[in-house]
């Protein structure tokens, strides 16, 4: 990827950051409910178990609505750029090799829009004796271009169960899930993966926290390696609920991204 292209995406992220920040002094017109808007710049690169290098830039707009302490809903609208071989297609944002001739190409456009609903079965904020137990359902709408290989043109959906808890100045989180993948033509051996991630963190102060985590996902192509990654995150909350974060990601299997970085920003109002 050229320096000019990298500067373009860095500028795009900064402008999005500033546009969201304009809302910092907006009146809270949602009563007890809260709305959260966020974005991030995610870049990963590696061979993902293929013979070709793939680099992926993923810039989502996340809009979350919290009607009460039990429910919240989120829409993720992503913009993507992928430098890859033309025979590579993204399946659930994982590069997969299809049959056929291949040439190097760079594709850009809208990714799959993700709709998520969360229900807190228990909530530590209201009952400190128990951790927060959250059930999640999600659906990936097939809005990414199939012809560009940014998606499969099929709907994915799944369920997750997660636990989070704060213990003193420390916190931990554990999550497990199952995804049903739409079966596109040209991709053989596709399987529905189980996945899990877990981590632990520390509240350095009321505004600053650090966390380390690991994630695992079953291979989505039969006979290939599972995906295993680890990450280190630093999150800082600025004035009036502005939160920024930076994450470094490292892959540990042949099918994982070699490395990745993420810069994130969100505003609650």
URSULHU-V680679 format. One record per backbone hydrogen bond with DSSP energy under -1.0 kcal/mol. NH is the residue of the N-H (numbers start at 1). CO is the residue of the C=O. If there is no record, write none. Layout:
BEGIN
nh=NH co=CO
nh=NH co=CO
END
This chain:
BEGIN
nh=6 co=2
nh=7 co=3
nh=8 co=4
nh=9 co=5
nh=10 co=6
nh=11 co=7
nh=12 co=8
nh=13 co=9
nh=14 co=10
nh=15 co=11
nh=16 co=12
nh=17 co=13
nh=18 co=14
nh=19 co=15
nh=20 co=16
nh=21 co=17
nh=22 co=18
nh=23 co=20
nh=24 co=21
nh=26 co=23
nh=29 co=27
nh=33 co=30
nh=34 co=66
nh=36 co=64
nh=37 co=267
nh=38 co=62
nh=39 co=265
nh=41 co=263
nh=42 co=58
nh=43 co=261
nh=44 co=56
nh=45 co=259
nh=46 co=54
nh=49 co=254
nh=50 co=47
nh=54 co=46
nh=55 co=83
nh=56 co=44
nh=57 co=81
nh=58 co=42
nh=59 co=79
nh=61 co=77
nh=62 co=38
nh=63 co=75
nh=64 co=36
nh=65 co=73
nh=66 co=34
nh=72 co=118
nh=73 co=65
nh=74 co=116
nh=75 co=63
nh=76 co=114
nh=77 co=61
nh=79 co=59
nh=80 co=109
nh=81 co=57
nh=82 co=107
nh=83 co=55
nh=84 co=105
nh=86 co=103
nh=88 co=85
nh=89 co=96
nh=90 co=149
nh=91 co=94
nh=94 co=91
nh=96 co=89
nh=98 co=87
nh=105 co=84
nh=107 co=82
nh=109 co=80
nh=111 co=78
nh=114 co=76
nh=115 co=139
nh=116 co=74
nh=117 co=137
nh=118 co=72
nh=119 co=135
nh=120 co=70
nh=121 co=133
nh=122 co=133
nh=126 co=123
nh=127 co=123
nh=130 co=127
nh=132 co=164
nh=134 co=162
nh=135 co=119
nh=136 co=160
nh=137 co=117
nh=138 co=158
nh=139 co=115
nh=140 co=156
nh=141 co=113
nh=143 co=141
nh=150 co=145
nh=156 co=140
nh=157 co=180
nh=158 co=138
nh=159 co=178
nh=160 co=136
nh=161 co=176
nh=162 co=134
nh=163 co=174
nh=164 co=132
nh=165 co=172
nh=167 co=170
nh=170 co=167
nh=171 co=201
nh=172 co=165
nh=173 co=199
nh=174 co=163
nh=175 co=197
nh=176 co=161
nh=177 co=195
nh=178 co=159
nh=179 co=193
nh=180 co=157
nh=191 co=220
nh=195 co=177
nh=196 co=216
nh=197 co=175
nh=198 co=214
nh=199 co=173
nh=200 co=212
nh=201 co=171
nh=202 co=210
nh=203 co=169
nh=204 co=202
nh=204 co=208
nh=205 co=208
nh=209 co=235
nh=210 co=202
nh=211 co=233
nh=212 co=200
nh=213 co=231
nh=214 co=198
nh=215 co=229
nh=216 co=196
nh=217 co=227
nh=218 co=194
nh=222 co=189
nh=224 co=221
nh=227 co=217
nh=229 co=215
nh=230 co=250
nh=231 co=213
nh=232 co=248
nh=233 co=211
nh=234 co=246
nh=235 co=209
nh=236 co=244
nh=237 co=207
nh=238 co=242
nh=242 co=239
nh=243 co=266
nh=244 co=236
nh=245 co=264
nh=246 co=234
nh=247 co=262
nh=248 co=232
nh=249 co=260
nh=250 co=230
nh=251 co=258
nh=252 co=228
nh=256 co=253
nh=258 co=45
nh=259 co=45
nh=260 co=249
nh=261 co=43
nh=262 co=247
nh=263 co=41
nh=264 co=245
nh=265 co=39
nh=266 co=243
nh=267 co=37
nh=268 co=241
nh=269 co=35
END
